[in-house]
């Protein structure tokens, strides 16, 4: 099963689509969660997810706005989509009984 940060990274990359690369993923995670991650933690996780076959990376073309440096592009694989769906479904199932869950069954006895 994925860890929380792995899930966030895969989900951010999927949402960014063709614009998914390290800095954009990092920004998306920060904006949506309010938490910053180090660039080292991000790329360590990218490497781990690629080794697991959950994402694929490649070097995109050099861009002027990056001073001629290339971006490391990220695409979620089918295996990564399934892993993210499994994580989401597990969190949803375990959350059903929590007091903050919207669809929580109330104990009426």
Phi and psi restraints in degrees (range 20) as a CNS / XPLOR table:
assign (resid 1 and name C) (resid 2 and name N)
       (resid 2 and name CA) (resid 2 and name C) 1.0 -69.0 20.0 2
assign (resid 2 and name N) (resid 2 and name CA)
       (resid 2 and name C) (resid 3 and name N) 1.0 154.6 20.0 2
assign (resid 2 and name C) (resid 3 and name N)
       (resid 3 and name CA) (resid 3 and name C) 1.0 -87.1 20.0 2
assign (resid 3 and name N) (resid 3 and name CA)
       (resid 3 and name C) (resid 4 and name N) 1.0 167.7 20.0 2
assign (resid 3 and name C) (resid 4 and name N)
       (resid 4 and name CA) (resid 4 and name C) 1.0 -57.8 20.0 2
assign (resid 4 and name N) (resid 4 and name CA)
       (resid 4 and name C) (resid 5 and name N) 1.0 -48.4 20.0 2
assign (resid 4 and name C) (resid 5 and name N)
       (resid 5 and name CA) (resid 5 and name C) 1.0 -67.1 20.0 2
assign (resid 5 and name N) (resid 5 and name CA)
       (resid 5 and name C) (resid 6 and name N) 1.0 -36.4 20.0 2
assign (resid 5 and name C) (resid 6 and name N)
       (resid 6 and name CA) (resid 6 and name C) 1.0 -61.1 20.0 2
assign (resid 6 and name N) (resid 6 and name CA)
       (resid 6 and name C) (resid 7 and name N) 1.0 -43.5 20.0 2
assign (resid 6 and name C) (resid 7 and name N)
       (resid 7 and name CA) (resid 7 and name C) 1.0 -61.3 20.0 2
assign (resid 7 and name N) (resid 7 and name CA)
       (resid 7 and name C) (resid 8 and name N) 1.0 -46.2 20.0 2
assign (resid 7 and name C) (resid 8 and name N)
       (resid 8 and name CA) (resid 8 and name C) 1.0 -60.4 20.0 2
assign (resid 8 and name N) (resid 8 and name CA)
       (resid 8 and name C) (resid 9 and name N) 1.0 -42.5 20.0 2
assign (resid 8 and name C) (resid 9 and name N)
       (resid 9 and name CA) (resid 9 and name C) 1.0 -64.8 20.0 2
assign (resid 9 and name N) (resid 9 and name CA)
       (resid 9 and name C) (resid 10 and name N) 1.0 -47.5 20.0 2
assign (resid 9 and name C) (resid 10 and name N)
       (resid 10 and name CA) (resid 10 and name C) 1.0 -62.0 20.0 2
assign (resid 10 and name N) (resid 10 and name CA)
       (resid 10 and name C) (resid 11 and name N) 1.0 -43.3 20.0 2
assign (resid 10 and name C) (resid 11 and name N)
       (resid 11 and name CA) (resid 11 and name C) 1.0 -65.6 20.0 2
assign (resid 11 and name N) (resid 11 and name CA)
       (resid 11 and name C) (resid 12 and name N) 1.0 -42.0 20.0 2
assign (resid 11 and name C) (resid 12 and name N)
       (resid 12 and name CA) (resid 12 and name C) 1.0 -63.3 20.0 2
assign (resid 12 and name N) (resid 12 and name CA)
       (resid 12 and name C) (resid 13 and name N) 1.0 -43.7 20.0 2
assign (resid 12 and name C) (resid 13 and name N)
       (resid 13 and name CA) (resid 13 and name C) 1.0 -62.6 20.0 2
assign (resid 13 and name N) (resid 13 and name CA)
       (resid 13 and name C) (resid 14 and name N) 1.0 -42.2 20.0 2
assign (resid 13 and name C) (resid 14 and name N)
       (resid 14 and name CA) (resid 14 and name C) 1.0 -63.0 20.0 2
assign (resid 14 and name N) (resid 14 and name CA)
       (resid 14 and name C) (resid 15 and name N) 1.0 -41.6 20.0 2
assign (resid 14 and name C) (resid 15 and name N)
       (resid 15 and name CA) (resid 15 and name C) 1.0 -67.7 20.0 2
assign (resid 15 and name N) (resid 15 and name CA)
       (resid 15 and name C) (resid 16 and name N) 1.0 -32.7 20.0 2
assign (resid 15 and name C) (resid 16 and name N)
       (resid 16 and name CA) (resid 16 and name C) 1.0 -79.1 20.0 2
assign (resid 16 and name N) (resid 16 and name CA)
       (resid 16 and name C) (resid 17 and name N) 1.0 -20.2 20.0 2
assign (resid 16 and name C) (resid 17 and name N)
       (resid 17 and name CA) (resid 17 and name C) 1.0 58.2 20.0 2
assign (resid 17 and name N) (resid 17 and name CA)
       (resid 17 and name C) (resid 18 and name N) 1.0 -126.9 20.0 2
assign (resid 17 and name C) (resid 18 and name N)
       (resid 18 and name CA) (resid 18 and name C) 1.0 -68.5 20.0 2
assign (resid 18 and name N) (resid 18 and name CA)
       (resid 18 and name C) (resid 19 and name N) 1.0 -9.0 20.0 2
assign (resid 18 and name C) (resid 19 and name N)
       (resid 19 and name CA) (resid 19 and name C) 1.0 -100.1 20.0 2
assign (resid 19 and name N) (resid 19 and name CA)
       (resid 19 and name C) (resid 20 and name N) 1.0 13.7 20.0 2
assign (resid 19 and name C) (resid 20 and name N)
       (resid 20 and name CA) (resid 20 and name C) 1.0 -82.0 20.0 2
assign (resid 20 and name N) (resid 20 and name CA)
       (resid 20 and name C) (resid 21 and name N) 1.0 113.2 20.0 2
assign (resid 20 and name C) (resid 21 and name N)
       (resid 21 and name CA) (resid 21 and name C) 1.0 -149.4 20.0 2
assign (resid 21 and name N) (resid 21 and name CA)
       (resid 21 and name C) (resid 22 and name N) 1.0 168.8 20.0 2
assign (resid 21 and name C) (resid 22 and name N)
       (resid 22 and name CA) (resid 22 and name C) 1.0 -45.3 20.0 2
assign (resid 22 and name N) (resid 22 and name CA)
       (resid 22 and name C) (resid 23 and name N) 1.0 -57.6 20.0 2
assign (resid 22 and name C) (resid 23 and name N)
       (resid 23 and name CA) (resid 23 and name C) 1.0 -64.4 20.0 2
assign (resid 23 and name N) (resid 23 and name CA)
       (resid 23 and name C) (resid 24 and name N) 1.0 -39.1 20.0 2
assign (resid 23 and name C) (resid 24 and name N)
       (resid 24 and name CA) (resid 24 and name C) 1.0 -67.7 20.0 2
assign (resid 24 and name N) (resid 24 and name CA)
       (resid 24 and name C) (resid 25 and name N) 1.0 -40.3 20.0 2
assign (resid 24 and name C) (resid 25 and name N)
       (resid 25 and name CA) (resid 25 and name C) 1.0 -63.7 20.0 2
assign (resid 25 and name N) (resid 25 and name CA)
       (resid 25 and name C) (resid 26 and name N) 1.0 -45.0 20.0 2
assign (resid 25 and name C) (resid 26 and name N)
       (resid 26 and name CA) (resid 26 and name C) 1.0 -59.2 20.0 2
assign (resid 26 and name N) (resid 26 and name CA)
       (resid 26 and name C) (resid 27 and name N) 1.0 -43.7 20.0 2
assign (resid 26 and name C) (resid 27 and name N)
       (resid 27 and name CA) (resid 27 and name C) 1.0 -66.1 20.0 2
assign (resid 27 and name N) (resid 27 and name CA)
       (resid 27 and name C) (resid 28 and name N) 1.0 -42.1 20.0 2
assign (resid 27 and name C) (resid 28 and name N)
       (resid 28 and name CA) (resid 28 and name C) 1.0 -61.5 20.0 2
assign (resid 28 and name N) (resid 28 and name CA)
       (resid 28 and name C) (resid 29 and name N) 1.0 -42.8 20.0 2
assign (resid 28 and name C) (resid 29 and name N)
       (resid 29 and name CA) (resid 29 and name C) 1.0 -63.6 20.0 2
assign (resid 29 and name N) (resid 29 and name CA)
       (resid 29 and name C) (resid 30 and name N) 1.0 -43.1 20.0 2
assign (resid 29 and name C) (resid 30 and name N)
       (resid 30 and name CA) (resid 30 and name C) 1.0 -63.8 20.0 2
assign (resid 30 and name N) (resid 30 and name CA)
       (resid 30 and name C) (resid 31 and name N) 1.0 -44.2 20.0 2
assign (resid 30 and name C) (resid 31 and name N)
       (resid 31 and name CA) (resid 31 and name C) 1.0 -66.2 20.0 2
assign (resid 31 and name N) (resid 31 and name CA)
       (resid 31 and name C) (resid 32 and name N) 1.0 -44.3 20.0 2
assign (resid 31 and name C) (resid 32 and name N)
       (resid 32 and name CA) (resid 32 and name C) 1.0 -80.6 20.0 2
assign (resid 32 and name N) (resid 32 and name CA)
       (resid 32 and name C) (resid 33 and name N) 1.0 -27.1 20.0 2
assign (resid 32 and name C) (resid 33 and name N)
       (resid 33 and name CA) (resid 33 and name C) 1.0 -107.1 20.0 2
assign (resid 33 and name N) (resid 33 and name CA)
       (resid 33 and name C) (resid 34 and name N) 1.0 -18.2 20.0 2
assign (resid 33 and name C) (resid 34 and name N)
       (resid 34 and name CA) (resid 34 and name C) 1.0 76.8 20.0 2
assign (resid 34 and name N) (resid 34 and name CA)
       (resid 34 and name C) (resid 35 and name N) 1.0 11.3 20.0 2
assign (resid 34 and name C) (resid 35 and name N)
       (resid 35 and name CA) (resid 35 and name C) 1.0 -117.2 20.0 2
assign (resid 35 and name N) (resid 35 and name CA)
       (resid 35 and name C) (resid 36 and name N) 1.0 136.3 20.0 2
assign (resid 35 and name C) (resid 36 and name N)
       (resid 36 and name CA) (resid 36 and name C) 1.0 -94.1 20.0 2
assign (resid 36 and name N) (resid 36 and name CA)
       (resid 36 and name C) (resid 37 and name N) 1.0 146.4 20.0 2
assign (resid 36 and name C) (resid 37 and name N)
       (resid 37 and name CA) (resid 37 and name C) 1.0 -123.4 20.0 2
assign (resid 37 and name N) (resid 37 and name CA)
       (resid 37 and name C) (resid 38 and name N) 1.0 150.6 20.0 2
assign (resid 37 and name C) (resid 38 and name N)
       (resid 38 and name CA) (resid 38 and name C) 1.0 -73.3 20.0 2
assign (resid 38 and name N) (resid 38 and name CA)
       (resid 38 and name C) (resid 39 and name N) 1.0 153.3 20.0 2
assign (resid 38 and name C) (resid 39 and name N)
       (resid 39 and name CA) (resid 39 and name C) 1.0 -63.6 20.0 2
assign (resid 39 and name N) (resid 39 and name CA)
       (resid 39 and name C) (resid 40 and name N) 1.0 -32.7 20.0 2
assign (resid 39 and name C) (resid 40 and name N)
       (resid 40 and name CA) (resid 40 and name C) 1.0 -64.1 20.0 2
assign (resid 40 and name N) (resid 40 and name CA)
       (resid 40 and name C) (resid 41 and name N) 1.0 -44.7 20.0 2
assign (resid 40 and name C) (resid 41 and name N)
       (resid 41 and name CA) (resid 41 and name C) 1.0 -63.8 20.0 2
assign (resid 41 and name N) (resid 41 and name CA)
       (resid 41 and name C) (resid 42 and name N) 1.0 -38.7 20.0 2
assign (resid 41 and name C) (resid 42 and name N)
       (resid 42 and name CA) (resid 42 and name C) 1.0 -62.7 20.0 2
assign (resid 42 and name N) (resid 42 and name CA)
       (resid 42 and name C) (resid 43 and name N) 1.0 -51.3 20.0 2
assign (resid 42 and name C) (resid 43 and name N)
       (resid 43 and name CA) (resid 43 and name C) 1.0 -72.9 20.0 2
assign (resid 43 and name N) (resid 43 and name CA)
       (resid 43 and name C) (resid 44 and name N) 1.0 -28.6 20.0 2
assign (resid 43 and name C) (resid 44 and name N)
       (resid 44 and name CA) (resid 44 and name C) 1.0 -63.5 20.0 2
assign (resid 44 and name N) (resid 44 and name CA)
       (resid 44 and name C) (resid 45 and name N) 1.0 -42.1 20.0 2
assign (resid 44 and name C) (resid 45 and name N)
       (resid 45 and name CA) (resid 45 and name C) 1.0 -69.8 20.0 2
assign (resid 45 and name N) (resid 45 and name CA)
       (resid 45 and name C) (resid 46 and name N) 1.0 -39.5 20.0 2
assign (resid 45 and name C) (resid 46 and name N)
       (resid 46 and name CA) (resid 46 and name C) 1.0 -58.0 20.0 2
assign (resid 46 and name N) (resid 46 and name CA)
       (resid 46 and name C) (resid 47 and name N) 1.0 -46.8 20.0 2
assign (resid 46 and name C) (resid 47 and name N)
       (resid 47 and name CA) (resid 47 and name C) 1.0 -60.0 20.0 2
assign (resid 47 and name N) (resid 47 and name CA)
       (resid 47 and name C) (resid 48 and name N) 1.0 -44.0 20.0 2
assign (resid 47 and name C) (resid 48 and name N)
       (resid 48 and name CA) (resid 48 and name C) 1.0 -64.5 20.0 2
assign (resid 48 and name N) (resid 48 and name CA)
       (resid 48 and name C) (resid 49 and name N) 1.0 -43.1 20.0 2
assign (resid 48 and name C) (resid 49 and name N)
       (resid 49 and name CA) (resid 49 and name C) 1.0 -66.6 20.0 2
assign (resid 49 and name N) (resid 49 and name CA)
       (resid 49 and name C) (resid 50 and name N) 1.0 -34.5 20.0 2
assign (resid 49 and name C) (resid 50 and name N)
       (resid 50 and name CA) (resid 50 and name C) 1.0 -69.9 20.0 2
assign (resid 50 and name N) (resid 50 and name CA)
       (resid 50 and name C) (resid 51 and name N) 1.0 -39.8 20.0 2
assign (resid 50 and name C) (resid 51 and name N)
       (resid 51 and name CA) (resid 51 and name C) 1.0 -61.0 20.0 2
assign (resid 51 and name N) (resid 51 and name CA)
       (resid 51 and name C) (resid 52 and name N) 1.0 -36.0 20.0 2
assign (resid 51 and name C) (resid 52 and name N)
       (resid 52 and name CA) (resid 52 and name C) 1.0 -77.4 20.0 2
assign (resid 52 and name N) (resid 52 and name CA)
       (resid 52 and name C) (resid 53 and name N) 1.0 -7.5 20.0 2
assign (resid 52 and name C) (resid 53 and name N)
       (resid 53 and name CA) (resid 53 and name C) 1.0 80.1 20.0 2
assign (resid 53 and name N) (resid 53 and name CA)
       (resid 53 and name C) (resid 54 and name N) 1.0 17.7 20.0 2
assign (resid 53 and name C) (resid 54 and name N)
       (resid 54 and name CA) (resid 54 and name C) 1.0 -90.3 20.0 2
assign (resid 54 and name N) (resid 54 and name CA)
       (resid 54 and name C) (resid 55 and name N) 1.0 -21.3 20.0 2
assign (resid 54 and name C) (resid 55 and name N)
       (resid 55 and name CA) (resid 55 and name C) 1.0 -139.2 20.0 2
assign (resid 55 and name N) (resid 55 and name CA)
       (resid 55 and name C) (resid 56 and name N) 1.0 164.8 20.0 2
assign (resid 55 and name C) (resid 56 and name N)
       (resid 56 and name CA) (resid 56 and name C) 1.0 -128.4 20.0 2
assign (resid 56 and name N) (resid 56 and name CA)
       (resid 56 and name C) (resid 57 and name N) 1.0 138.1 20.0 2
assign (resid 56 and name C) (resid 57 and name N)
       (resid 57 and name CA) (resid 57 and name C) 1.0 -123.8 20.0 2
assign (resid 57 and name N) (resid 57 and name CA)
       (resid 57 and name C) (resid 58 and name N) 1.0 156.5 20.0 2
assign (resid 57 and name C) (resid 58 and name N)
       (resid 58 and name CA) (resid 58 and name C) 1.0 -158.1 20.0 2
assign (resid 58 and name N) (resid 58 and name CA)
       (resid 58 and name C) (resid 59 and name N) 1.0 161.2 20.0 2
assign (resid 58 and name C) (resid 59 and name N)
       (resid 59 and name CA) (resid 59 and name C) 1.0 -87.6 20.0 2
assign (resid 59 and name N) (resid 59 and name CA)
       (resid 59 and name C) (resid 60 and name N) 1.0 122.5 20.0 2
assign (resid 59 and name C) (resid 60 and name N)
       (resid 60 and name CA) (resid 60 and name C) 1.0 -80.6 20.0 2
assign (resid 60 and name N) (resid 60 and name CA)
       (resid 60 and name C) (resid 61 and name N) 1.0 -179.6 20.0 2
assign (resid 60 and name C) (resid 61 and name N)
       (resid 61 and name CA) (resid 61 and name C) 1.0 -69.9 20.0 2
assign (resid 61 and name N) (resid 61 and name CA)
       (resid 61 and name C) (resid 62 and name N) 1.0 155.8 20.0 2
assign (resid 61 and name C) (resid 62 and name N)
       (resid 62 and name CA) (resid 62 and name C) 1.0 -66.7 20.0 2
assign (resid 62 and name N) (resid 62 and name CA)
       (resid 62 and name C) (resid 63 and name N) 1.0 143.9 20.0 2
assign (resid 62 and name C) (resid 63 and name N)
       (resid 63 and name CA) (resid 63 and name C) 1.0 -125.2 20.0 2
assign (resid 63 and name N) (resid 63 and name CA)
       (resid 63 and name C) (resid 64 and name N) 1.0 145.7 20.0 2
assign (resid 63 and name C) (resid 64 and name N)
       (resid 64 and name CA) (resid 64 and name C) 1.0 -62.7 20.0 2
assign (resid 64 and name N) (resid 64 and name CA)
       (resid 64 and name C) (resid 65 and name N) 1.0 -39.8 20.0 2
assign (resid 64 and name C) (resid 65 and name N)
       (resid 65 and name CA) (resid 65 and name C) 1.0 -66.3 20.0 2
assign (resid 65 and name N) (resid 65 and name CA)
       (resid 65 and name C) (resid 66 and name N) 1.0 -15.2 20.0 2
assign (resid 65 and name C) (resid 66 and name N)
       (resid 66 and name CA) (resid 66 and name C) 1.0 -106.4 20.0 2
assign (resid 66 and name N) (resid 66 and name CA)
       (resid 66 and name C) (resid 67 and name N) 1.0 21.0 20.0 2
assign (resid 66 and name C) (resid 67 and name N)
       (resid 67 and name CA) (resid 67 and name C) 1.0 67.2 20.0 2
assign (resid 67 and name N) (resid 67 and name CA)
       (resid 67 and name C) (resid 68 and name N) 1.0 29.9 20.0 2
assign (resid 67 and name C) (resid 68 and name N)
       (resid 68 and name CA) (resid 68 and name C) 1.0 85.0 20.0 2
assign (resid 68 and name N) (resid 68 and name CA)
       (resid 68 and name C) (resid 69 and name N) 1.0 3.6 20.0 2
assign (resid 68 and name C) (resid 69 and name N)
       (resid 69 and name CA) (resid 69 and name C) 1.0 -86.2 20.0 2
assign (resid 69 and name N) (resid 69 and name CA)
       (resid 69 and name C) (resid 70 and name N) 1.0 148.8 20.0 2
assign (resid 69 and name C) (resid 70 and name N)
       (resid 70 and name CA) (resid 70 and name C) 1.0 -85.6 20.0 2
assign (resid 70 and name N) (resid 70 and name CA)
       (resid 70 and name C) (resid 71 and name N) 1.0 156.2 20.0 2
assign (resid 70 and name C) (resid 71 and name N)
       (resid 71 and name CA) (resid 71 and name C) 1.0 -97.5 20.0 2
assign (resid 71 and name N) (resid 71 and name CA)
       (resid 71 and name C) (resid 72 and name N) 1.0 143.4 20.0 2
assign (resid 71 and name C) (resid 72 and name N)
       (resid 72 and name CA) (resid 72 and name C) 1.0 -88.5 20.0 2
assign (resid 72 and name N) (resid 72 and name CA)
       (resid 72 and name C) (resid 73 and name N) 1.0 103.8 20.0 2
assign (resid 72 and name C) (resid 73 and name N)
       (resid 73 and name CA) (resid 73 and name C) 1.0 -80.3 20.0 2
assign (resid 73 and name N) (resid 73 and name CA)
       (resid 73 and name C) (resid 74 and name N) 1.0 152.6 20.0 2
assign (resid 73 and name C) (resid 74 and name N)
       (resid 74 and name CA) (resid 74 and name C) 1.0 -132.1 20.0 2
assign (resid 74 and name N) (resid 74 and name CA)
       (resid 74 and name C) (resid 75 and name N) 1.0 134.9 20.0 2
assign (resid 74 and name C) (resid 75 and name N)
       (resid 75 and name CA) (resid 75 and name C) 1.0 -132.5 20.0 2
assign (resid 75 and name N) (resid 75 and name CA)
       (resid 75 and name C) (resid 76 and name N) 1.0 135.6 20.0 2
assign (resid 75 and name C) (resid 76 and name N)
       (resid 76 and name CA) (resid 76 and name C) 1.0 -79.3 20.0 2
assign (resid 76 and name N) (resid 76 and name CA)
       (resid 76 and name C) (resid 77 and name N) 1.0 132.4 20.0 2
assign (resid 76 and name C) (resid 77 and name N)
       (resid 77 and name CA) (resid 77 and name C) 1.0 -84.8 20.0 2
assign (resid 77 and name N) (resid 77 and name CA)
       (resid 77 and name C) (resid 78 and name N) 1.0 170.2 20.0 2
assign (resid 77 and name C) (resid 78 and name N)
       (resid 78 and name CA) (resid 78 and name C) 1.0 -59.4 20.0 2
assign (resid 78 and name N) (resid 78 and name CA)
       (resid 78 and name C) (resid 79 and name N) 1.0 -39.2 20.0 2
assign (resid 78 and name C) (resid 79 and name N)
       (resid 79 and name CA) (resid 79 and name C) 1.0 -62.9 20.0 2
assign (resid 79 and name N) (resid 79 and name CA)
       (resid 79 and name C) (resid 80 and name N) 1.0 -37.5 20.0 2
assign (resid 79 and name C) (resid 80 and name N)
       (resid 80 and name CA) (resid 80 and name C) 1.0 -67.1 20.0 2
assign (resid 80 and name N) (resid 80 and name CA)
       (resid 80 and name C) (resid 81 and name N) 1.0 -39.2 20.0 2
assign (resid 80 and name C) (resid 81 and name N)
       (resid 81 and name CA) (resid 81 and name C) 1.0 -60.9 20.0 2
assign (resid 81 and name N) (resid 81 and name CA)
       (resid 81 and name C) (resid 82 and name N) 1.0 -45.9 20.0 2
assign (resid 81 and name C) (resid 82 and name N)
       (resid 82 and name CA) (resid 82 and name C) 1.0 -63.6 20.0 2
assign (resid 82 and name N) (resid 82 and name CA)
       (resid 82 and name C) (resid 83 and name N) 1.0 -41.3 20.0 2
assign (resid 82 and name C) (resid 83 and name N)
       (resid 83 and name CA) (resid 83 and name C) 1.0 -63.8 20.0 2
assign (resid 83 and name N) (resid 83 and name CA)
       (resid 83 and name C) (resid 84 and name N) 1.0 -41.1 20.0 2
assign (resid 83 and name C) (resid 84 and name N)
       (resid 84 and name CA) (resid 84 and name C) 1.0 -66.9 20.0 2
assign (resid 84 and name N) (resid 84 and name CA)
       (resid 84 and name C) (resid 85 and name N) 1.0 -40.7 20.0 2
assign (resid 84 and name C) (resid 85 and name N)
       (resid 85 and name CA) (resid 85 and name C) 1.0 -62.7 20.0 2
assign (resid 85 and name N) (resid 85 and name CA)
       (resid 85 and name C) (resid 86 and name N) 1.0 -42.4 20.0 2
assign (resid 85 and name C) (resid 86 and name N)
       (resid 86 and name CA) (resid 86 and name C) 1.0 -61.7 20.0 2
assign (resid 86 and name N) (resid 86 and name CA)
       (resid 86 and name C) (resid 87 and name N) 1.0 -43.5 20.0 2
assign (resid 86 and name C) (resid 87 and name N)
       (resid 87 and name CA) (resid 87 and name C) 1.0 -61.7 20.0 2
assign (resid 87 and name N) (resid 87 and name CA)
       (resid 87 and name C) (resid 88 and name N) 1.0 -49.4 20.0 2
assign (resid 87 and name C) (resid 88 and name N)
       (resid 88 and name CA) (resid 88 and name C) 1.0 -58.3 20.0 2
assign (resid 88 and name N) (resid 88 and name CA)
       (resid 88 and name C) (resid 89 and name N) 1.0 -46.7 20.0 2
assign (resid 88 and name C) (resid 89 and name N)
       (resid 89 and name CA) (resid 89 and name C) 1.0 -62.9 20.0 2
assign (resid 89 and name N) (resid 89 and name CA)
       (resid 89 and name C) (resid 90 and name N) 1.0 -39.5 20.0 2
assign (resid 89 and name C) (resid 90 and name N)
       (resid 90 and name CA) (resid 90 and name C) 1.0 -65.0 20.0 2
assign (resid 90 and name N) (resid 90 and name CA)
       (resid 90 and name C) (resid 91 and name N) 1.0 -43.8 20.0 2
assign (resid 90 and name C) (resid 91 and name N)
       (resid 91 and name CA) (resid 91 and name C) 1.0 -64.9 20.0 2
assign (resid 91 and name N) (resid 91 and name CA)
       (resid 91 and name C) (resid 92 and name N) 1.0 -40.2 20.0 2
assign (resid 91 and name C) (resid 92 and name N)
       (resid 92 and name CA) (resid 92 and name C) 1.0 -62.9 20.0 2
assign (resid 92 and name N) (resid 92 and name CA)
       (resid 92 and name C) (resid 93 and name N) 1.0 -45.4 20.0 2
assign (resid 92 and name C) (resid 93 and name N)
       (resid 93 and name CA) (resid 93 and name C) 1.0 -62.8 20.0 2
assign (resid 93 and name N) (resid 93 and name CA)
       (resid 93 and name C) (resid 94 and name N) 1.0 -46.8 20.0 2
assign (resid 93 and name C) (resid 94 and name N)
       (resid 94 and name CA) (resid 94 and name C) 1.0 -70.2 20.0 2
assign (resid 94 and name N) (resid 94 and name CA)
       (resid 94 and name C) (resid 95 and name N) 1.0 -23.0 20.0 2
assign (resid 94 and name C) (resid 95 and name N)
       (resid 95 and name CA) (resid 95 and name C) 1.0 -81.2 20.0 2
assign (resid 95 and name N) (resid 95 and name CA)
       (resid 95 and name C) (resid 96 and name N) 1.0 -15.6 20.0 2
assign (resid 95 and name C) (resid 96 and name N)
       (resid 96 and name CA) (resid 96 and name C) 1.0 -56.8 20.0 2
assign (resid 96 and name N) (resid 96 and name CA)
       (resid 96 and name C) (resid 97 and name N) 1.0 -33.8 20.0 2
assign (resid 96 and name C) (resid 97 and name N)
       (resid 97 and name CA) (resid 97 and name C) 1.0 -89.9 20.0 2
assign (resid 97 and name N) (resid 97 and name CA)
       (resid 97 and name C) (resid 98 and name N) 1.0 -2.2 20.0 2
assign (resid 97 and name C) (resid 98 and name N)
       (resid 98 and name CA) (resid 98 and name C) 1.0 -75.9 20.0 2
assign (resid 98 and name N) (resid 98 and name CA)
       (resid 98 and name C) (resid 99 and name N) 1.0 148.0 20.0 2
assign (resid 98 and name C) (resid 99 and name N)
       (resid 99 and name CA) (resid 99 and name C) 1.0 -63.0 20.0 2
assign (resid 99 and name N) (resid 99 and name CA)
       (resid 99 and name C) (resid 100 and name N) 1.0 -24.5 20.0 2
assign (resid 99 and name C) (resid 100 and name N)
       (resid 100 and name CA) (resid 100 and name C) 1.0 -91.0 20.0 2
assign (resid 100 and name N) (resid 100 and name CA)
       (resid 100 and name C) (resid 101 and name N) 1.0 -6.3 20.0 2
assign (resid 100 and name C) (resid 101 and name N)
       (resid 101 and name CA) (resid 101 and name C) 1.0 -72.6 20.0 2
assign (resid 101 and name N) (resid 101 and name CA)
       (resid 101 and name C) (resid 102 and name N) 1.0 134.2 20.0 2
assign (resid 101 and name C) (resid 102 and name N)
       (resid 102 and name CA) (resid 102 and name C) 1.0 -62.7 20.0 2
assign (resid 102 and name N) (resid 102 and name CA)
       (resid 102 and name C) (resid 103 and name N) 1.0 -42.9 20.0 2
assign (resid 102 and name C) (resid 103 and name N)
       (resid 103 and name CA) (resid 103 and name C) 1.0 -98.1 20.0 2
assign (resid 103 and name N) (resid 103 and name CA)
       (resid 103 and name C) (resid 104 and name N) 1.0 29.5 20.0 2
assign (resid 103 and name C) (resid 104 and name N)
       (resid 104 and name CA) (resid 104 and name C) 1.0 -67.9 20.0 2
assign (resid 104 and name N) (resid 104 and name CA)
       (resid 104 and name C) (resid 105 and name N) 1.0 135.6 20.0 2
assign (resid 104 and name C) (resid 105 and name N)
       (resid 105 and name CA) (resid 105 and name C) 1.0 -76.1 20.0 2
assign (resid 105 and name N) (resid 105 and name CA)
       (resid 105 and name C) (resid 106 and name N) 1.0 126.6 20.0 2
assign (resid 105 and name C) (resid 106 and name N)
       (resid 106 and name CA) (resid 106 and name C) 1.0 -84.5 20.0 2
assign (resid 106 and name N) (resid 106 and name CA)
       (resid 106 and name C) (resid 107 and name N) 1.0 141.5 20.0 2
assign (resid 106 and name C) (resid 107 and name N)
       (resid 107 and name CA) (resid 107 and name C) 1.0 -82.2 20.0 2
assign (resid 107 and name N) (resid 107 and name CA)
       (resid 107 and name C) (resid 108 and name N) 1.0 108.7 20.0 2
assign (resid 107 and name C) (resid 108 and name N)
       (resid 108 and name CA) (resid 108 and name C) 1.0 -95.4 20.0 2
assign (resid 108 and name N) (resid 108 and name CA)
       (resid 108 and name C) (resid 109 and name N) 1.0 11.3 20.0 2
